[in-house]
Amino acid sequence: MPPLDRNAVIREAELPPGAELLAAGRALAKTWTLGPSAFLAEAGEVSEAAYKRSQMAKGRVMRHAQIGYRDPEKSRRAYAEIHERLAAAGARVDRYGLCLDWAMGYPPDRRPLELRGTGMILDGPEAFARLANAAPVAPHFGDFVLGFPAAVETTQAALSAGSTAIGNLGQYFTFRLPGWDDDVAATAATVTALGLIAGQTVEVLVHSNLDDGFAATLSDLASVLGVALIERYLIEELVGGQVSHCYGHHFSEPLTRLAFQIALARANPTPGTMVYGNTMSYRGEAAANYASLASYLQVDVLAQARRPSGHAVNPVPVSENRRIPEIDEVVDAQLFADRLIERAAGHRPLFDPAEAEALADRLLEGGEHFRDRTLAGLAEAGVAVDDPMELMLALRRVGARRLEAL
């Protein structure tokens, strides 16, 4: 494989300097600040990260649910109804991942002209706030915010709705909008939005779902951890923010699922957003999928009980491999998780993490090696690894498989 050459990767004569983009984002933070939040008001916390740390100290396993119907009114109803029904049963969901439509990634004037997906289109900050404050549950705006040409406008709306976890940085590296080929504009918008997040007076987590990023195409799990470490370098050292990772869709093997949780907690002390359900294991009817749900969820619950990392566990409704789950099915999955968490305490004496701990050591060593070699190799090729604009664009254009091979 030929060595990297900056001129072959960065073909533009000039790029917007990352420092200027970050400064523009921080300037926006003077007027675009965190809006009222029903969740933070009830929790008595200043941010979701602070809430996570308080729950970790109590040893409580937090929970995540994914919602977002094409009909915004149904989404608002789900936001309130799921919370209310769980509360009536003595349970709670801590955070909602809100499924925006891919069309939200386009600039606002382009959205009416583009194909729609199956998620929500929210018109303006007021619509974001109405949804996010329909119940005292933490709003997580992940998909189709960071990484896209509309990153600044959508981040502004998410902040105004009281969200303190915004992503999805992982999508920047692998997702592409149909008909949009200007990766320089998408990168510049994302870096500016990161400056806006870092410029807030409260801690706002930059969420990254590793499975949506390079993880799905890398062959070695140590490389996946290496990507998480590169993102930590990018967000913490270059941007001045906090990155919070999610993983789980593709983690079907219980041992590596547990080992990765241990290694990631060591690699990044910032509380994680959520550990996503192993949706790749959902293949059959609902009855069979309940076995898969119990299999991955038991690992995640025991991992959080043993060494909390702040990740909320995610009981994925057993219908998700066939269609978008209905409100009743989201509630059922959460109640299943509530009972499983209660029962998991009796399994802890049977739980020997020694093999997972040993594997976590290997993952951390390999991940640090991947990070160091990648940054050194990019720098040797002439890439400015201290400029977030250039570093992000180079990583995206080189791609996961070539980076891993090099």
N, C-alpha and C positions, 0 to 999 in steps of 0.2 A: 504494500500500500504506500503510495507516495506521501511524503510529509506534508503537513499543513503549510499553506502560504496565505498570509492575510489578504494579499491582493486578489487571490482567487475566491476568497470567501466574502470579503467586504469590497464590493465592486464600485461603490459610489465614490466619487471624488472627495466628498465631504459629508459627514454626518452631524446632526445636531449634538453638541456636547452634552454628555449626561449630566454634568454639574449644573448647566443652565436649565435643563428640563426639571431636575429636582428642585432647583430654586424657584422655578415657575409654579411647581406644585405646592411648595411650602408657602408661597405668596397667596395662593388660593385658599390655604388653610386659615387665613385671617378672616375670611368671610364665610367659607363653607366649613362649619363646625358640627359637632355631634348634636343631633336633634334629640327631643324627648324620647324616652324609651320606657314602655310599660314594664318590660322585663327588668331593667336596671332599677327602676323605682321600687318594684316589689322586692327585688333581691337586696336592695340597699347597698349596691356596689357601683363602682365608677366605670367598670368595663366587664366584658365577659371573661377576659383573662383573670381579673381579680376574683370573679365569681368561681372560676374553675379552681383557682388555688385554694379558696376557702372550702370548696367541696372535697378537694383532694386531702386537705388536712383532716376532714371529718371521716375519710375513708369511704365516701359515698360514690357509687358507680353512676355516672351521669348518662343521659340517654339523648339520642338524636333521632329525628324523623325527617324524611324527605317528602315535601309536598310542593304543589304548584300545578294547578290545572289550567287548561287553556282559558277557561272562564274566570276572570279575576274575582268575581263575586263568589264563586264556588271555592276559590282559594282562600278568601277571607273567612268564609264559613268554616272551612276545614281548620284554619288557624285557631279559631275559637272553640269549635266543637271537640276536636281531639283533646285539647287541654282540659276542657270542662268534663268530658267523660272519663278521662284518666283521673282527674282530681276526685271525682265522685267515687272512684274505685280505690282511692288511697294511693294512687300512683302519679307520676308526673313525667313529662317530657321536657328536657332542659332547653333544647334548641331545635329549630327547624332549618333544614337546608331548603332554600327557596329556588325552585326550578324555573329560571328565566328561559325564554325562548332564544334560540340562536340569533334571531333577528335583532335582539337587543344589542348584539355586538356591533352592528352597523351604525354609522352616524345617524342621528334622528331623522334627517331628511331623506335618507335612503331606505328606512325601514318599510314604508308602505309599498316600495317597489320590489322587495325581495321575497323569496319563498319563506313561508312560515314553517316552524316545527310544531312540537306538541306542548311547548311550555308557555309561560306567561309573558305578555307584553304589558309593561307598566308605563303609562304615559306621564312622566314627570315625577318630581320628588313627592308631591302630595299623594300620588297613588302608592308609592313605596311606603310612605308613612302610615297610610290607612291599613295596609296589609300588615306591616310589622308590629303595629300596636293593637291588633285585634285580640291579643291575649298576652299575658306576661311570660312569653317564651322568647328566648334569644333569637333574633333574626340573623341568619347566615346567608349572605348574598355571595354565592360561590361561582356558579357557572355563568360564562359569557359577560363577565365584568372586566377584570384584568386580562390583558393579552389581546385586546381587540381595539379597533379604531375608536369606539365610543367609550373607552375606559375612563376618561376624565368625567364625562357627564354622568355615567352610571355610578361611579364611585361617589360623586357629589350627592346623588339621590340616595344611595345606600347610607351614607353618613347622616344625612338629614333625617332618615328614618330611625336613627338610633342604633345602627348596626356597628359592632366593634369587631367583626370578623368578616373580611372581604377577600374574595379570590376571583378566579382560581389561577394562580401563577403557573401551575402545571400545564394548563391548557395553552398558554402562550407558546410553549415549545412544540406542540403537536397538532393543535386544532387549526383549521383553516375555514374561513367563511367562503361559501360559494360566490364566485365572481369578484372576490377582493384579493388582489395580488400585491398590494403595497405593504410589505412587511416593515418598511422603515416607518411609515406613519403609525402602524399598529404598535411598534416598539416605542416610538416617541410618546404616544398617548399613554402607554403603560408606565413608562418611567415617570412621566408627569404625575400620573395618578398615584404612584408609589410615593412621590414627594408630598402629595396632598395627605396621604395616610400618615406618613412619618411626621408631618408637621402638626398633627393634632395634639392637643394638650393632654389627652388621655391615651392609654395604650390601645391601639387598634391592630389586631392580628392580620398579617398578610397570609391568607390561607393558600396552601398548595396541595392539591390531590396528586400524589406521586403516580398513581395508576392512570390518571388522565394525561400525565406527562410522559417522560421517557421510560418509566418503569415497564410499561406494557411491551416495549420492544427490546429491552436489555436482556441479556441471557444470564447474567450473574447477579444474584441478589445483593452482593457487596457493591456492585456498580449502582444499584438503586439507592443504597445508603449514601454512596458517594455523591449522587445527584442532590440528595437532601442536604448534604454538607456544602455543596457548591451554592445551593439556593440560600443557605444560611449565611455564607460569605457575602453573597450578593445583597441580601436584604439588610443584614445587620451591619456589615462593615462598609458597604458602599452607599446604601440608602439611609441607614440610621433607623430602621424599623425592627419589627419582630416577625419572624416567619413561624407559622404553625402548620404542621404537616398532617395530612390524612393519607391513609393507605387501606388496602383490604379487599378490593374487588377481585383481584387475581390471586389472593393468598389462600389457596385451598388446602395446603398441607399444615396441620396443626402445629408441628414442631417449628417450621420456619415462620409461621404467623406469630408465634410467641417469641421466638428469637429476634425477629425484626422489631417487635414492640420494645423489647429490652434494649436492643442496640440503639434504636431511634431515641429512646428516653435518655440514654447516656450521651448521644451525639447532640441533642438539642434540648436544653432544660425548659424552654418555653412550652407551656401546656399545649398539647395537640388539640386540633379541632374535633375530629371524630375518627374512629376506626370504622371504615365502611364495611357493610355486609359482603360476604363472599358470594356475590351474585353469579359468578361463573359456575357455582355448584348447583344452581337452580335449573333443573332440566325437565322434571316431570310434573305431575299433578300436585295439588296442594299438600296432600297427605305425605308424599315423598319429600317435598321441599321442607316440611317441618323438621325432618331429620337433619337436613343441611343447615337449617337455621339454628337448631340446637347445637350442632357440631362446632360451628365457628363462634357462636355467641358464648358458649361455655368457656372457650379459650380466652376470649376478650374479657369476660367478666372476671375470671380467675387472675388474669394478668393485671387488671386494674385494681383488684382487691389486694394483690401481693405488692405491687410497686406502681402506684398511681402515676400516670403520665398526663392526665388531663383530658385524654381522648374520651369523648362520649361514645358509648357503644350504639350500634345501629341495627336494630331488628328489622330487617327488610321484609315486607309483606310477602307471603308465599306465592302470591299471584303475579309477582313482578316480571317473571320470565315470559308471561303471556300478554300482559297489558298493563296500563297505568293503574295501580291499586286504588280502590275506592276508600272513602273515609273510614268505613267500618273495618276494612282490612288493615289499615294503618293502626287503628285502635287495638285490634286483635293481636297484632304483632307486638305492640308495646306491652299489653297485658301479659303475653307470653314471656316477654323479657323480664317483667316485674317479678313473676313467679320464679323464673330461672335464677335470677339474682338472689332471691331469698333462699332457694335450695342449694346454691353453689357453695355456701359456707360449709356444708357437710362434706363436700368433695375436697376441700383444701388439704386434709391430712393425706389424701391419696396422691397429691400433686407433687412430683419431684421435678424441679426445673433445671437440674444440673446439666442435662444435655443441651437444653435451650441456652443456658448461660454460656456454655462453651462455644456454641455456634454464634452467639451474639458477639463474643470476643473476636472471632474470625471475621464477622461482618464489619465490625467497627474498624479493625485493622485494614481490611480490604477497602472499605469505604473511604478512609482517610488517604490511602494510597491512590485511589481513583481521583479524589479531589485534587490532591497535590500534583499528580501527573498531568491531569487535564489542564489546570491553571498554568503549570509550567510549560506545557506543550503549546498552549495558545499564546503565551507570552513570547516563547521562542519563535513562533510563526509571525510575530509582529502585532498581535492583537493587544489592544490596550485593556488588560484585565482589571484595571482600576477605574474604568469608565463603564457604568452600568448599561448605557446605550449600546456600546460596541460589544461588550461581553455577551449581553443577551442575544443580540443579533447574530453573533458568531456561533454561539451554542445552537441556536435554532437552525441556522443554515448548514452547519456541519452535520447535525443529527446524532441521535443516540447510538446507532450501530457503528458508525465510523469512529465516534469518540471512544467507544468501548474497544474496538479493534486496535486503535492507535494506543 
